[in-house]
Amino acid sequence: MGAAPPSVSRLIDRLQAMGFVERGACPDSRREVLLSITPAGHVQLARVRELRDELLHQALADMSSRQRTALTEGLVSLQHTLLSQPALHLAQERATPAEGHRDAACSA
C-alpha cells in the first residue's frame, strides 16, 4: 500500500475500535496478525460502495454524450496500456487473497 507501518497500525486501531475489523493470531507466523472484516465492517463497506456508485452514476449522468464517449475512449486506452505492463500482472498476483481467506489477511 505504500503506507508507513505506524500509519497502518493506527488505521487498523481505528477500524477495530469502530467494530469493522478484528485482530487474531496469524496461523503462518507469530510475528504477523490476522485481520478479519466483521459483519459490521461488511455493512459499512457496502454503504461506502453504494454511495460511491451513486456519486459515479450522477457524475456520468451530468456529462454530455461527447464527454462520456471521450471518457470511454480514454479508459479503453488506459486499460490496454496497463494490461501491457508486466508489473501489473505481478501486483494482481500479490493482491489476490489466499483461498479460504477472502475476508482475512495477515499483516506484520
C-alpha positions as CSV (number, residue, x, y, z in Angstrom):
1,M,0.0,0.0,0.0
2,G,3.0,2.3,0.3
3,A,1.9,3.4,3.8
4,A,4.2,3.6,6.8
5,P,3.6,0.7,9.3
6,P,2.7,3.1,12.2
7,S,0.1,4.8,10.0
8,V,-1.4,1.4,9.0
9,S,-1.4,0.3,12.6
10,R,-3.3,3.4,13.7
11,L,-5.8,2.9,10.9
12,I,-6.4,-0.7,12.0
13,D,-6.7,0.5,15.6
14,R,-9.5,2.9,14.5
15,L,-11.2,0.3,12.3
16,Q,-11.1,-2.1,15.2
17,A,-12.5,0.5,17.7
18,M,-15.4,1.0,15.3
19,G,-16.0,-2.7,15.1
20,F,-15.1,-3.1,11.4
21,V,-12.1,-5.4,11.8
22,E,-10.9,-8.0,14.3
23,R,-7.3,-8.9,15.1
24,G,-6.3,-12.5,15.6
25,A,-3.2,-14.8,15.5
26,C,-1.8,-15.5,12.1
27,P,-1.6,-19.2,11.5
28,D,1.5,-18.8,9.4
29,S,3.7,-16.5,11.5
30,R,3.9,-15.5,15.2
31,R,5.1,-12.0,14.1
32,E,2.1,-11.3,11.9
33,V,-1.5,-10.5,12.9
34,L,-4.6,-11.9,11.1
35,L,-7.0,-9.1,10.2
36,S,-10.6,-10.1,9.5
37,I,-13.5,-8.0,8.4
38,T,-16.5,-8.2,10.8
39,P,-20.2,-8.3,9.8
40,A,-20.4,-4.6,10.8
41,G,-17.4,-4.0,8.5
42,H,-19.2,-5.7,5.6
43,V,-22.2,-3.5,6.2
44,Q,-20.1,-0.3,6.2
45,L,-18.2,-1.4,3.2
46,A,-21.5,-2.0,1.3
47,R,-22.6,1.5,2.3
48,V,-19.4,3.1,1.1
49,R,-19.6,1.2,-2.2
50,E,-23.3,2.2,-2.7
51,L,-22.5,5.8,-2.0
52,R,-19.5,5.7,-4.4
53,D,-21.7,4.1,-7.1
54,E,-24.4,6.7,-6.7
55,L,-21.9,9.6,-6.9
56,L,-20.3,8.0,-10.0
57,H,-23.7,7.4,-11.7
58,Q,-24.7,11.0,-11.0
59,A,-21.4,12.4,-12.4
60,L,-21.8,10.3,-15.5
61,A,-25.4,11.4,-16.0
62,D,-24.3,15.0,-15.7
63,M,-21.7,14.6,-18.5
64,S,-22.6,15.2,-22.1
65,S,-22.7,12.3,-24.6
66,R,-19.5,13.7,-26.2
67,Q,-17.8,13.8,-22.8
68,R,-18.9,10.2,-22.0
69,T,-17.6,9.0,-25.3
70,A,-14.2,10.7,-24.7
71,L,-14.1,9.2,-21.2
72,T,-14.8,5.7,-22.6
73,E,-12.1,6.0,-25.2
74,G,-9.6,7.2,-22.7
75,L,-10.4,4.4,-20.2
76,V,-10.1,1.8,-23.0
77,S,-6.7,3.2,-23.9
78,L,-5.6,3.2,-20.3
79,Q,-6.7,-0.4,-19.8
80,H,-4.8,-1.5,-22.9
81,T,-1.7,0.3,-21.7
82,L,-1.9,-1.1,-18.1
83,L,-2.5,-4.7,-19.3
84,S,0.7,-4.5,-21.4
85,Q,2.7,-3.8,-18.2
86,P,4.2,-6.9,-16.7
87,A,4.3,-5.2,-13.3
88,L,0.5,-5.0,-13.2
89,H,0.3,-8.8,-13.5
90,L,2.7,-9.3,-10.6
91,A,0.8,-6.8,-8.5
92,Q,-2.5,-8.6,-9.2
93,E,-1.0,-11.9,-8.2
94,R,0.3,-10.4,-4.9
95,A,-3.0,-8.7,-4.2
96,T,-5.1,-11.9,-4.6
97,P,-6.0,-13.3,-1.1
98,A,-5.3,-16.9,-0.4
99,E,-8.1,-19.5,-0.8
100,G,-10.4,-19.6,2.2
101,H,-9.2,-16.2,3.4
102,R,-11.2,-13.8,1.3
103,D,-12.2,-11.7,4.4
104,A,-8.9,-12.0,6.3
105,A,-5.3,-11.2,5.7
106,C,-2.1,-11.5,7.7
107,S,0.0,-8.4,8.3
108,A,3.3,-7.8,10.0
